[in-house]
Amino acid sequence: MRQPDNCYNKFEFWLAGIPSISGRKKIYLKSLFPQLEELYQLNIKQIQKIPSLTEREKEHLKTSKQISDFKLEKELEYCIQNQIKLILWEDKGYPSRLKHIYNPPYGLYYRGSLPKETEPAIAIVGARNCSLYGKKIAEAVGFHLAKSGVSIISGMALGIDGASHQGALQAEGKTYGILGSGIDVCYPARNKILYEKLQIDGGVISEYPPHTQPLAMFFPQRNRIISGLSDAVIIVEAKEKSGSLITADFALEQGKEIYAVPGRIDDILSQGTNQLIRQGAGIFLSIEDFQKEMNIFIDSMKTSKEKQKIVLAKLERLVYHCLGLNPKNLEELILDTGLSFAELIENLESLREKGCILEVYKNYFIRTDSSDFV
């Protein structure tokens, strides 16, 4: 079994880099032509005789052969100089979570690292044009799961995806961005800083070769990799028709658990998530409950170093237990707790400093369910 490194075989690189032939068909071609140079050297008539390829796939294969040996060598040199690695389906180290999905990528280009097989991995995805509430939830979930040793998988998009990555980075955890473009193309461009950070504290991953520009048709396909690399998928906010629901469909096909954060019935960003819950998806109500359901346990060594007991005073406990995942404002909390305005503000500020609550809007709060209390 080949060990992946920067010493690429140019014919492997050539086959991996044909974006218009599926990973499943590339694996099939490799089984027919173990020495890929033989495939590369086929003439037009020989290509026409390859069984199980569509006419369109045969045309793409013919077109790809127009790439000269010199250009292939230059592309290989570019990858080595820019620390772009390639791992193939048959390689040792290829993610086992992806190996047996219906259409596994034949090759993965990556910078940084790949998710470890021994660590749980959760995908967090959602709307690009998300609400502030959704963004805070995604960031908090990414943060606390990463603190627990969970790898966070997402699509490096604006909105929910980016917030989940940021939360994991704040926790000094591992997080991985799956791209719908070439590995050296940062999309969206405004996420350049995030793109660079992911390569240090996780990785960026793509099945598309370097220089590939983002096209609409690439993003639904990359979603199967997001779900495929994950043990479960959490969808924070989604419209009735959105890319996040495509990720949910892939997760369902792959036998993965799907969780959705419930939202207001009159909110367009909750239509997709509420529909998923109606169809049987798990209801994401707290990080603590999710960890129990998914049987994710914090590493004992990490726990002793990082997780400390938090002491809550009597009034802090009262305020904390009046909060949940749905935001409450000051007026509601005064009614629920019976505290004065001054007492409530004092205890909210104390809870926020201890990391027990988040202010998702101005004067609207949720609990984090992230710590042990004494």
N, C-alpha and C positions, 0 to 999 in steps of 0.2 A: 504493500500500500504506500503510495507516494506521500512523502512528508511535504506539506505546503511551505514554501518559502518564496523568496524573491527571484529564484532562478527558474523562471517560467519556461515551459515548452511553448514555442510560438504557435504551434498548431492547437494546443489546448486553449491558449489565449484567444486564438482566432475563433474557435467554436463557441467559447463562452461569451464572446463579444458580439454575437449575432442576435440583436434584440427581438427580431421578428419571428424567431423559432422558439417554441416553448421549452422550458427546462426538461419536461418529460420527453419531448422528441429529441433533444440533444443527448439525453442519457441513452435513448434508443439508438441513435447514430453511433455513439461511442461503443455500444455493445456490438454493432455490426462491423465497426472499424476501430479495433483496439489501438492500432497505430494510426493516429488521426492524419498523419501525412498522406496516407492512402486515400482518405476521404477528400482531402484538400486537392489531390492530384487528379481526381475524377474529371472526365470531360462531360460535356452537356448531355450526350446520349446516355452515359453511364449514370448520371444523376437522375435522369428520367426513369430509370429502371429501379430506383430504390423503393422498396415496398413501404406502404403505410404513411408516406408523405403526401400531403395535399399538393395540388399544382402550385398553389401560392407559396408553400414552404420550399418547393423545389426551385422556384424562381428566386426566392430570397437566398437560398444556398448558392445558386449560380452567381448572383450579384456579389455576394460576400467574397467569392473567390477572385474577384477583381482586385482585391487588396494585394499589393505586391509584398514580396518577402522583405524588401527594404522598409516598407511602411510598418509591417508587423514588428520588425526589429526596433524601429524608432519608438513604437508604442510601448514595447517592453522596457526599453531604456527609460522612457518617461515615467513608467510606474515605479521602477526601482529608485529613480532619483526623487520621486515624490512620496516614497514610503507607502505605496499602494500595494496591498497584498491580495492574492487571489487564492481561494480554496475551492476545490472541485468536489463534486458529489461523492466521488470514490475515495477522497483523501481522508486520512486520519485527522480528526479534529473538526470535520464538517459537522455542524450541529445536528445531533440525533433527533431533536424535536422536529426538524425540517425533513429529515431523510425519508419519512414514510407518508408525507402529505400527498395529495393527489398529483400535484404539479410542482415538485420541488425545484428550486433553482439549480441549474447545472453547475453554476459557479457563483461565488459571492466575492465581490471586491470589497475590501474593507480597510479602514485606517483605525488605528488603536487596537482593540481586541474584539473577540467574539464573546457572547455570553457563556459563562461556565456551565457545564452540564450538571455540576453538583449543587448549583444554587437555584432556588426558585426564581421564576421570571414572570412578571405580570405586565400586560399591556394596558396602558391608559390612553384612551383616544376620545375625541369629541370635536365639537364645532370649532371652526377657525374663528368665526365672528361670535365668540362666546360672551356670556355675561361676566361681570366682575365676580359674582358669586361662584360661577362655574370655574373660573380661573383659580380662585382661592381654594376651592375644593380639590381640583386637580393637583395644585401645588402641595397642599397639605397631605394628600394621599401619597403622592410621589415621595415626599419627604419622609413620612413615617414608615412606609414600606421599605424604602431604601435603608433607613436606620436599622430595620430588622434583618438586613442582609438579603433583601429581594432585589433582583435586577429589574429596572424599569425599562420597558420597551415602548417606543412610540414613533411617530412619523416626522418629527422635527418641524411640523407645520406651526403656523401662528395659532394662538388661542390655547385650547386645552392641551394639545400635544406639547407645545413649548413649555407650558406651565408645569406639566408633569416632569419633564426633563429638568427644569430649573429646581423643582422641589428636591429631586434626587441628588442634584449637584450640591445643593445647600446642606444636605445630610452627609455629604462626602461619600455617597454610595455610587453604585455602578448604574449607568444608564446608556441606552443604545438607540440611535436614530436610524430608521430605515428610510432610505431615500427613493424618490421616484425620478431620479436623474442619475447621471454619472457620479461616481464617488468623489470626483474633484469639482463638482458643480454644486455650490451651496444655494439651495432654494428652500424658502425665499431668501433673497440676498440680505435682508435685514436681520436674519438669524445667524450672521457670520460669527459672532462671538460665541453663541451657543454651539455652532458647528465645530469651532476650534476646541471648546471645552470638552465636548463629548469624546474627542479623540484622545484626551488625557485621562478622563475618568469613565471610560467605557469604550465606545466606538461608534463609527458611522459605517453603514453597511448598504450595499446596493448590488442588484444582479445586473445592472446596466454598466457597460464599459465606460472608461474615462471619456470625458468631453460630451457625453450624451446630455442633451438639453431636456428639461422637464416637459413632457407632453401629457395631455389629459389622460390618454389611454394607459399611461404607465402607473398612475396612482392606484386605481382599483387593483391592479396586479400586485403592487408592492404590499397591499393590505394583507394578502395571504401570508406574507413573510412575517408581518407584525404579529398576527395571530398564531402563526406556526411556531415562532420562537418563544411563545408564552405558554404558561400553564393555565392562565385564565385571562379574560379581557374585561376591563372595567370601562364602561362608556358613561361619560359625565354629562354631556349635553349633546343633543343631536336633533336636527329637524326631521320631519317625517321621511324625507328622501335625502340621504347624506352618505358620504363616504364611510362614516363610522358604522353605519348599518351594513355596508358591504363587508367591513371587517368582522362584524357580528355573524354574518352569513358564512364567511370562511371559517370562523371559529366553530360554528355549529357543525359544519361539514367535517372539521378536524377533531370533533369530539371534545372541544375545550369548554370550560365553564364560562358563562357570560353573566356579567353583573351590570346593572344600570342604576344610576343615581336618579331617584324619582324627582319630579319637579311639578310646578304649578300647572294645572290643567289648561290654563289660558295662555301659557307661555309657548311660543313657537319652538323654542329651543328644548322644550320638554316633550314635544310630540313623539319624537323618535324613541327616547328612553322610556317614556310611559307605555308606548306600544310594545316595546320589548318585554317589559314587566308583565303586561297583559298576556303576552305570548308564552310566558313561563320563565323568563330570565330571572336570575337572583336579584333581590332588592338590596342595593348597597346603602346601608344605614349608618355604619360606623366602621372604622378601621379595625377596631377590636373584634367585632363580630365577623368581619370578613376574614381575618387571620384565623379565627377559630374554625370557620367553615372550610377554609382551604387547607387547614392543618399545617399552617406556616408557623413555625416556632423560632423565636429569637435564639441565635447561637449563644450558648451559656457563657463563653468567654467574652463575647462582645457585650452581653448583658451586664456582666460584672464591671466592665470598664465604662460603658456609656449610659446605661439606663439606671437612673437613681430614683429612689423613692421621693415623691413630692409630698410635702406636708401641707395640708389644706386646713385653714381655720374653719370654724363652724359655719360662718356666714359665706365663706368662699364655697364650701360644699353645697350650701343651699342654692347659690346662684348657678354653680356648675351643673347641678342635677336638674335645673329648670331649662337647661339648654339641650339642643339636639342638633341634627344635621340641617334642619330647616331653620333659617335665620329668624331670630326674634329681636324686636326693637326694645328700646328703653321702656316705653309705656307698658308693653306686654310683661316685661320682666319685673317692673314695679308691682303690677297686679299679681303675678305668680309668686313673688317672694315676700311681698308685704314690707319690703325695705323702703326707706326714704330714698330720694333721688341721690343725695350725697353718699349714703351707705352703698347704694348700688354701684355708683361710679367708682368708688374706692375699691370695691371687691372685683369689679370687672377689670380694672387696671392691674390689680394684683394677679388675677388669673391669666391675663394676657402676658404679663412678664414671665410667668412660670411656663408658658407654652401650652396652657390647658384650653385656651379658647382662641378664636380668630374673629376679627372684625371684618366681615366680608363686604359690607357697605358702610356708609357713615351711620354709626349708632345701631347697626344690625350685627348680631353675634351668633356664632355656632361653637359647639364644643369640638375638641379634636379626638377624644378617646384614645390618647396616645401614651398615657403614663400610668404608673402605679401610685396610689395615694395612701397615705397613712394619716 
